[in-house]
Amino acid sequence: MKKPIAIQGIKGSFHHQVAQQYFSINAEVVECMSFDSAVDTLLQGDTDNIVMALENSIAGSIIPNYALIDNYNLSIVGEYYLDIQHNFLALTGQTIASILEVHSHPMALLQCKDFFKNLPHIKLVEAEDTADVAKQIAKQGIKGIAAIASKNAAELYGLNVLAESIQTIKHNETRFVIVKRKNDEIERKGLNKSSLKFELNHKRGSLATILNVVSDCKLNLTKIQSLPKIETPWKYAFFVDVTFKDYKDYKKASSIIQLMAENYKVLGEYKNTRL
């Protein structure tokens, strides 16, 4: 029996949109109000896949999610880039002038702050989930409060779009990954991207040496994110994404880095969707 897909947020959220576009428009989902609870559904066997946002072109990396994947030894099996379009939603009959507050996720508020500079009468209020705000406004018939959410949420919950695409930077993309407990279905054919994690001591040239291996083995470094080891001062974990044309080149680099770095781990091997 096919299990549902865990998403952070509810139906109408951007995570839900990715689940529909990556898997199926009719994909069944488990709604989770945090990434931790989404991971719990995976660990408990209630789901086989999580849709998880990992980085945004404006706000950068979502570092706690790197840690979740690492700490629970999960596996990235795919990725999806979604063009994030934020919309100003309210009950039918409401106008921008009648709105006193807008509620949304802190990330959405941050990405739309310039729009609200011109609307000083509107108070910005942080909420857990963009789509959940839209749902509650519709369900409770709340006037004077608006949401920032997707057009999917507007259609799903019957809200009116007061303004479209209100994010400050119009090209606003988020990279989502598909996460499993373990990837037992790896087929080398078509694989051309990998996510790696390793640790290095805080000494001169340690990272440069690794990057030289990446270059010498004909890999392209597309992402590097450092995370301090809290329990070990001046030691860092690095999360790296590389792309490659030849799987043999990647395996060679992987073998060398494993010898040079500590606690080396392959977080996932999958297809690059940004070709």
N, C-alpha and C positions, 0 to 999 in steps of 0.2 A: 504494500500500500504506500502510495506516494505521500510523504509528509509535507506539511505546510512550510513556508519560508518565514524565518524570523526577520522582522524589520524593527528599526527604532522609530517609534511614532505610530500613527494610526493610518487607516486608509485615507488617501488623499495627500499624504506626506510625500516628500521627494523620494524617500526610501521605498515607499509603495510604488511610485512611478517607475523606479529602477527595476523592482521585482517584476512588474508587468512587462517592461521592455526587454529585460534580459531573459526571463523565463517564459512567461505567457501572459497575455492580457487578462486571462482568467485565473492567474496564479492565486492560490489560497495562501493567506499570510497569518502569522501570529503577531499581534500588535504588542510591542514592548515599549515601556516609557523610558528605558535607559539601555545603553549598550551592554551594561553588566547583566541585566535581566535577559537580554537577547542571547548572550553567551550561555547563560544558565539553561535556556531551553535546548541549546545545542548539546551541552554536557550531559543533560538529563535524557537525551534521546528523543525529545518531543519534536525536534526539527533536525533536518540534515544540512540546511544551508542558512547562513545569515547574510543579509545585505548590510554592509557597514561602510559609512563614509570615512575616508582616510585623509583627504586633503582637499582644500579649496583654493582656487586660483587667486582669490583676494585675501582670505584670512590665513592661509597656510595650512600646516599639518595639524591633524587632530591627534596629538601625541598620546593621550590615554588609550586610544584604540590600537596603536602600535604595541603598547604594553600589554593589552588584553590578548592580542594574538600571540605574543611571545610567551607570556606567563602561563597560558593554558595550552601551549604547544599546538595551536590551531594551524590550519593550512589555507593559504590563499589559492583559489583555483581559477579565478577569473577577475576581470575588472570591467568597469563601465563608467564612461564620462558623461555626465548629464549637464546640459545647459540650464542653469538655475535662473528662472524668471520669477521674481517676486511681484505679487499683485496685491492691491489694496482692496480688501473684501468687507462687505457689510450687508445688513439686511436690505431687501428691496425697499425702496422709498427713502433710504438714508442718503444724505449728501456729505461731501467732505466737510462742509461747514457745520454739519450737525454732529460730527464725530468729536468726542472729547478725549478718548483714549484709544490707543492701538496696542494690542497685546500680541506678542510673538516670541519666538526663540531668540535669545541674545544675539546669535549669529545673524539672523535675519534683520534684526533691528540695526546692528552694526553696518550691514551691507546696504541699508536704505537710509542712513542717517541724513544724507544731504537732502533727500526729498522732504523730510520732516522739518528741516531748518526753515523752510518757507511756510510751515504750518505750526507756529508757536503755540497755538491754542490746544494742540493735541499732545497729551502726555504719553510717553513711551513706557510700557510696562512689560517686564520680562515674563515669559511663560515657558513651560516645558517643551511644547510641541506646536509647530505652526498649524498643522491640520486640526489638532484637538481644539484650538481656540476657535477656528471656523465652525467646527461641529457644535461647540457649546453655544456660540452666538445663535446659530440656526435653531438648535434644540430648545433653547430657553427664550428665544425671541428677544435677545438683548439689543436695545437701542443705545446709540451713543458710543458704542465700542466697535472697533474694527479689528480685522486680522490681517496679517501679512502671510500669504500662503500661495499655493499654486492654483492655476486655473482648474486643475483636476479637483481640488478641494472645493472650489466655488461650484462646480457642476455637481459634485457628489452631495453637497449639503445645501444646495439651492440658494447661494448667496450672490449678490450683485458685485461686479467688478467696478469699483469707483475709479481706479487708475491702474493701468497695465505697466509692467516692466519698470518698477520704481527703484530698482537697485542702482546705486551710484555708478558702478562700472557695468556697462551693458553686457560685456562678454564676461560672464560670471559662471565658471564651471567647477563642478565638484567631481572628484574621482572617488568612485565607490569600488569596493572589492567584494567578491563573493567568497565566503569563508566556510570551511568544513572542519569537522574534527580531525580528519585525516584524508589526504587525497590518495585513494586507492585506484584511481582511474586515469593516471597519467599516461598519455600517449605522446611520445617524443615528437611525432610528426606535427608540425605547426607550432610547437613551443618556441618562443623567441623572447621571453621575458622572465626574470626571476627576482624575487624579493629575498634579501639576505640580511642576517643579523650577526654581528660579531662584536667583541670587546677588545679594546686596546689600552695599554698603559699610557699615562700622560708623559710621553717623552718625545723628544725631537725626531721627526721623520717617520714615526710609526704609521700615521695615516697615509702619508705620501708614498710609502713603500707599497701599501695595499693598492692605492690608486694607480701606481705604475703597473702592477700586475693586471689590473682591469684593462688598462690601455694596451699593454703588450699582447694580451690575449684577444684583442680586437672586440672588446665589449664596449658598449656605450653606457656611461653612467647617466641615468635620467633622474635620480633622486638620491639625496643623502640627508639623513636626519640623525642628529646626535641626541642622546638621552643620558644624563648623569646617573651613575650607579650610587644611589643614596647611601647604601651601606658601606661603600668603598670610596672615600674622597679622592678626587682627581683621577677617577677611572670612568671611562665612558663606553656606552653601548652605541653602536652605529647601525642604523637601518638603511639599507641601500637597495635601490632598484637598478637593474642592468638589463639592457636588451642586447641581442646577439643574432647573427645570421646563421651561424653554425653551432649546433648543440655541442659539438666536440670542443670548440673553443671555450664555451661556457664551463664545461665539465673540467677542463684543464685549469682554468682560473679558480674554480671552486675548490679543487684539490689543493692548489698552492695556498690560497687564502686560509684554508682550514689548518694548514701547518703553521702559518705565520700569526694567526690571531687566536684569541681565547673564546671559548663558548660559541663557536661558529654554528650557525643554524640556517638551514634553508626554510624560509617561511612559506615559499610557494613557487611553483613553476607553472606558467600559463601563457596565453596568447596576448601579445601587445595589441591593444585596440587603437593606438594612436599612430598607425602607419600612414 
